[in-house]
């Protein structure tokens, strides 16, 4: 057998690296099928690929509750259309949690604050667009936390709360830039808006006007 040339060795190494990357993705999708599908649906496959690359480690894993996107949508819709339980309040749903060389998490819930309270509390909240409010990052430990008004069909004006919260926690730069962090929060909010079919159709802007 003829020995491999340097060029051939490079080709072998590159092939092994590529196949290992595919194997890692396949392993994650097989081990965490629900989280894999939900995260991709909420943030988009390209964004999740970039996030996995940023958090890459030998112990990359999903954690938290394995909610499908349909379960998240149905639970939020149920809370919006059923009588409000004052003692229980609103449930917070773990939308996506991924850990590796850093930690990423995203949650959603109907906000506990009223629209009037958010509009009044200007030290914490600023209006990024009509029906969209964003928290001062320093007040939420650097997370991107936004609220948007979402009116659900079938509530007949009796919806106990119309502000839906989408909150994204991500590692500090350089692993995840602020622009990418913001992009993930925007994608989450837009997907939730579309899944819930908010009848007021809030426009979630690309730029949330986050403080530097």
Rosetta blueprint (number, residue, H / E / L):
1 X L
2 X L
3 X L
4 X L
5 X L
6 X H
7 X H
8 X H
9 X H
10 X H
11 X H
12 X H
13 X H
14 X H
15 X H
16 X H
17 X H
18 X H
19 X H
20 X H
21 X H
22 X H
23 X H
24 X H
25 X H
26 X H
27 X H
28 X H
29 X H
30 X H
31 X H
32 X L
33 X H
34 X H
35 X H
36 X H
37 X H
38 X H
39 X H
40 X H
41 X H
42 X H
43 X H
44 X L
45 X H
46 X H
47 X H
48 X H
49 X H
50 X H
51 X H
52 X H
53 X H
54 X H
55 X L
56 X L
57 X L
58 X L
59 X L
60 X L
61 X E
62 X E
63 X L
64 X L
65 X L
66 X L
67 X L
68 X L
69 X H
70 X H
71 X H
72 X H
73 X H
74 X H
75 X H
76 X H
77 X H
78 X H
79 X H
80 X H
81 X H
82 X L
83 X L
84 X L
85 X L
86 X L
87 X L
88 X L
89 X L
90 X L
91 X L
92 X L
93 X E
94 X E
95 X E
96 X E
97 X E
98 X E
99 X E
100 X L
101 X L
102 X L
103 X E
104 X E
105 X E
106 X E
107 X E
108 X E
109 X E
110 X E
111 X L
112 X L
113 X L
114 X L
115 X H
116 X H
117 X H
118 X H
119 X H
120 X H
121 X L
122 X L
123 X L
124 X L
125 X E
126 X E
127 X E
128 X E
129 X E
130 X L
131 X L
132 X E
133 X E
134 X E
135 X E
136 X L
137 X H
138 X H
139 X H
140 X H
141 X L
142 X L
143 X L
144 X E
145 X E
146 X E
147 X E
148 X E
149 X E
150 X L
151 X L
152 X L
153 X L
154 X L
155 X L
156 X L
157 X L
158 X L
159 X L
160 X L
161 X L
162 X L
163 X E
164 X E
165 X E
166 X E
167 X E
168 X E
169 X E
170 X L
171 X L
172 X L
173 X L
174 X L
175 X L
176 X L
177 X L
178 X H
179 X H
180 X H
181 X H
182 X H
183 X H
184 X H
185 X H
186 X H
187 X H
188 X H
189 X H
190 X H
191 X H
192 X H
193 X H
194 X H
195 X H
196 X H
197 X L
198 X L
199 X L
200 X L
201 X L
202 X L
203 X L
204 X L
205 X L
206 X L
207 X L
208 X L
209 X L
210 X L
211 X L
212 X L
